[in-house]
Amino acid sequence: MNRSLFRLSLLCLVGACLPFGCDMAPSINAHDRHAPIAENRPPDKPLAMVNGQAVRESELVSILIAGYGRDVLDELVLREIVRQQGHQSGLVVTAAMVQQELDQTIEKISPGKTPREQKALFDYMLKKRNMSQAVFKIILEKQLTLRKLVDPNVSITEKMLQEEYQRQYGKKVIVRQIVVSSFRTINQVKKRLENGESFSDLVQTVSEDELSLSQEGISGPFSPVDQNIPQALRDAAFALKQSGAVSPPVRYYDDTNREWWAIIRLEKEFPADTTRIISEVTDELHEIIHQRIMAERMMALQNKLKKSAQVKIVDPRVLRPL
C-alpha cells in the first residue's frame, strides 16, 4: 500500500484533531458541573497484596480517571453519538468487523514484513501517540460507522488529479516549527533565537502545537499544494532556500479561525520525483483523493451529530477545568 495513502488512513483514525485546532470534546453546560454521581458502585476489591496490605481498585481507577479519563470518555461519547445514528439508519458495526478492520490496518502498516514485525510497529505508533489499542478500537468502530453513513460516491476532476500528483510526487520539505498563540511571544522567541538559543530547545519549552511538539516540532514532508498545511506556512517553508534557514514570524489561522504565530526552520528538501508520470499512478491518486474526501465527509457528519447531541457529564472527576 502506498505510504501516503496509509498515513492518510491512520490520520483519519487517530489524527482527527489536526495541529491547527479542533475541539473534539462534547460541549458541557455549566449546570452539569454539579450533577450527581451514581451511588451504586461495585465493592472496592483489592488488586494486589503487599505484606498483607491491599492495593485497591479505587486507587488505580482514580489515577487513571485523573490522567486519561476525560480523553477516553470523549471518544466513548463520540462513538455512542455515531452508534445511535447508525442504529437509526439500520447500520450495526459488530466487534468482528472492528477486529477485521484492525487486522487489516496492522497488515497495511508495512507490507512484506512478518506479522510480528507489523504488530510491533503498530504498537510503537500507538505508544508514540499515547494511545492504547482499546481506545484505538473505540475510534475504529466510530470511523467504520461514519464511513457507512456518508455518500461513498466521489467525483474526481483532472485538476484534482494534477494537484494530488504534485502533492505526492512534487517537491517536498520537512520543517521544524515553533508555534505560539500571541505576537508578543513569537517576538520573544525571535529575539532568543537571535541571541543564540537552540531552536530545538525552544520547540520543547515554548511551542504550543501539541501534534508537532510530540514529533520534536517536525512537520512534513509536505508539498506546496498540501492543503493539510496552512497556506501561510507552506509559503514560508518554500521561501527558505537551504537547510537550517529560519523564517521570520508567520501568522496563520486554523480551521476555527484562531490566530497562531510560527517560526519555522527548514530541515530537509526533497526534489520532485520525475521517475513516475501521472498516467502511471492515476489509480493510486484516485484512491488517495477518494479517501481524503470521505474523511472530510465523515468529519463533517461527526461534527453535525456532535453539535445536535444532548450530552450530560454526571461525574465531576471527568469535567475539564474552565
N, C-alpha and C positions, 0 to 999 in steps of 0.2 A: 504493500500500500504506500502511495506517495506520502512522504513525511509531512508535507504541508497539509495534506488532507487529514492525516491522523491528528496533527496538532489542532486543527480546526475542530475535529470531533471531540477531542478531550476538552478543549476550551468550552465547548457548548455544555459540557457536564460539570466541570469544576471551576471554570472561569467566568460564570455568568456575570459577575460584577467586574467589569473591566477597570483598569487602573485609573480611568478618568472619571469614576464616580457613578455609583448607583446604590440605592439602599434596598437591600433585599428583605429587611425585617418588616413584618406586617405592622401597620400603624396601630398604636395603642392609645385609647382615650385616657384622659387624665384620671377619671374616676376609677379606672381599672387598677390603679396602683395600690388600692387598698382592698381589693377583692379578697374574700376569704379563701383559705386553703382547706381542702378536704381533710377531715379528721381521721377517716378510716384508713390508716396506713398499716402495712404488714409489720409483724414483730421485727425488732432490730436485732437480727441474728448475727452471731459472730462469724467473721470471715477467716480469722486466724487466731491462734492462741500463742502468747509469748510469756513463757514462765508462769502459766496459769492465768494470765490476764488476757481478756478478749480485745481484739481489734475488730470493731463492729462495722456493719454495713453502712450505718448512718455517717460514719466518719469519711469513708470513701465517697459515698454519694454526695455529701455536702461539698467536698473538694472538687469533684467532677462537675457538679452543677455550677459552682462558682467560676470555674475555669472555662468550661465548654458548654454549659447548659443552654444559654440563650442562642448560641450559634447553631447548635443541633436542633433546638426547638424551632428556630426559624425554618430550617429545612423540613422538619416534620409538618409544620403548619402549611408550608407551600405544597408539600406532597398531598396533604389532606384536601386543600382547596382544589387542586388539579384532579385528584381522585373523584371528588364529588361531581365535578363537571364531566369527567369520563363516564361515571355511572349514569348521569342524566342522558348522555349520548349513547348509552348501551355499550360502552367500552370497559373492558377489565384487563388490567395488566397483572398477570399471575407471577408468583415467586419463580416459577420455572422460566418464564420469559425474561425476567430480570437476570437470573443466573446465566441464561444463554447469552444475553447481551454482554454481561460481564466477561464471560469466557471469550467472546468474540473481540471485545476490547483488548483483553490481555494478549490475545493471539496477534492482533494487528500492531502491537507496540513495536515489535522487531521481527519481521518475517525472516524465517530461516534459522532463528535461534531455537534452542530447546525450550520446552515448556517451563523447565526450572529457571532458565535464564530470563524468559519473558516475565514470569511471575516475580522474580527478584527485581527486575527493572520497574514493573508496575508498583510494587511495594515501595521502592525508592521514590518514585514520583509522588505517591501519596504522602510519604513521610516528609518530602520537601514542602508539601502544601499543608502539613499538619492535619491530615485528614485520615480517618480510619476507613477500612473497607466497608464497615457497616453504614457509615454516613454516605460514602460513595454510592452504595446501593440504593439509599433513600433518594438521592439525586437522580440516579439512573432510572428508577421507576417513574419519577415525575417527568423526566425527559421523554421516556417511551410513551407515556400517556399524551403529553403535549404533541408529540410527533404524529400520533394517530388522530388528534383533534384538528390539526391545521390542514389546509389545502396543499396536497403534495405537488400540484401542477405548477411548474415554473417556466416562464417564457424567457429565454436567453437570447440576447441580441449579439450581433457581430461586434458591436462596441464593447459589450461586457466581456466577450472573449478576448479582445485585444487588451483591455485593461487587466484582465486576470493573467494573461500571458506576461505582461510587463511586471505584474506583482510577483509572479512565480519565477520568472527567468530573467528579468531585467536586473540592473544594478541594484545592490542592496548595501545597507550599512548596519553595523552594530554600534550603539552608543551607550554611554553610562550617563545617568541623569540625576540631578538633584532637583526635587520638586517641592515647592512650598506654596503656602496659600496667601502670602502677602508680598507686596512690592518692597516693603521695608526689610523683610527677612532676606529676600533674594539679593538686595543690595549689600546686606551684611555678608552674605555668602560670597558675593563677588569680591569684596574687599579682602576677605580671609584667604581666598584663592590667590589674589594678587600679592598677598603677604607671605605666600609660600606654603600655606596649609595643604594637606593632602586631599585631593578630590575624593578618593575612596573613603577617607575618614569622615569627610563632611557628608557623604551619602549616608553613612551609618548613623551619624549623630544629628543630622538636620532634616534629611529628606522625609516628606510626609506621604509619599506614594508607596502604599503598602505592597502592591504587587511587584514593582521593580525593586523595592527595597529587599524583598525576600530573595532576589537574584543579585544582590550587591549593587543595585542601581542599573543593571544591564537591561536594555530594551532592544529587541530585534533578534535576528536580522529583519529589516523591513525595506520596502521599495518606496520610490517617490509617490506611488499611487495607492499605497496601502491605507485603506480608509479606517483601519483599526487604530491608526496613529493620527492624532490631530494634525491638520494641515500646517499649522504654525511650527510644530515640532519637526515635521518632515522637511519643511523649507529650511529650517535652521540646520538640520543634520546634513542635508546635501549641499549646504553652502560651505561646510567645513572641508578643507582641501587635503588634509593629511592627518594621519593617526596622531592622537594626542592634542589636536587643536580643540579649543574650548570656545563655545558660543557666548555672546552677550546674553543677558537675561531675556527670556522669551515668554510672552504672555499667551495663554491659550485658554479655551473654555471646554469643559467636559460636556457630557450628554445632558446634564441637568442645568447647563448654562452657568455653572460655578466657575469663577476665575481662579486660575493657577498660574504660577510662575516657575520657570525651569531654567537651569543652565545645563547644557549637555556637552559631553566630550566625545569626540569620535574615537572609537576603539578599533574598528576594522572596516575595511571596504571590500566588497565582493563584486568583481566585474560581471557584466551581463553574460549569461550562458548562451553562447552563439552556436552550440552544438545541436540544439533542438529547435526545429522550426515549428510554428504554431500548428500546422496541419498534422504533425506527428503526435501532438499532445491534446488535440481537441477534446477527446473523450474525457481525459483527466480534468481538463479545465471545466467542462460541463459539470462534472461531479462536484468539484470544489465550489463552483458558483451555486449549484443546487443546494449543497449542504449549508452554505452561508445564508442563503435566502430562507431556507427552512428554519435555521437557528433564529433569524430575525423575527420570523412569524411566530415561532414558539415563545420567544421572549415577549413579544407584543401581547400575545394571548395570556401569558402568565401575569404580566403587569395588569392587564384588564381584569382578570379574575381576582387578583390580589386586591385591587382597588375596590371592587364591589363586595368583597367578603367581610362578614362581621366577625372579627377576631377579638376574643377577650382573654387576656392572660390572667389566670386565677392564682398564681403563685408568685409572690413578690421576689423570690430568690432569682427569678429569671427576667426581671424587669431591668431594662437598661437605665443607667442614670441619666437624668435630664441634662 
